[in-house]
């Protein structure tokens, strides 16, 4: 988001103005953190697909081939396998459109969606992986879904293109700085480095309540680690804090 507006809600003119501001500061965009696929699996899809096509055009404005996406929220209490067919059908449409537009969809594991735990992420990768569908690996989200991240890494390591750097505690599910939780962040980064990983490391600012978070995270207020940092719990101060924590992890790996 920018100026309190989610990326998917930008007009083309707004996007171009933001891009000019980024260019003026020498900032490049690694990926669009879109909300595509963050609707119910039984919700009407046609209008959502139109929004997806708009996001594809926005990616071109921001000069990135990567769009983060999800595999649809499932009804609580239902069997996930009962929704596999409709999930696959919708994602196939999106991948086909991505291929026509030279876009890469990055599926993120997220709480409550079809691809929340590693085995179902693997299902998606085995079905769609290629030049236009790859994996974003989010440490904290796996912990919050009771998914061991080492197991997830072993299943998904051939498909990982992008990393979300945030951690979480197994018991409370609270988001904490990388290395302070149960996501095995340092160990997995070390393994990726040995295996020649050359993708992005996206440091997510989820340790404080910022404008727009509710559009990125379902029930965001229930799991954001407001007490995880000792500095002012917002803005640049919080981001600087988690960045310094992450620098320590990277220094150990290198």
Helices and strands as residue ranges (DSSP letters): G 7-9, H 12-24, H 46-61, E 66-69, G 80-83, H 84-100, E 104-108, H 118-128, E 133-138, H 139-144, H 149-156, E 160-165, E 167-168, E 175-176, H 185-194, E 200-203, H 213-216, G 220-222, H 235-253
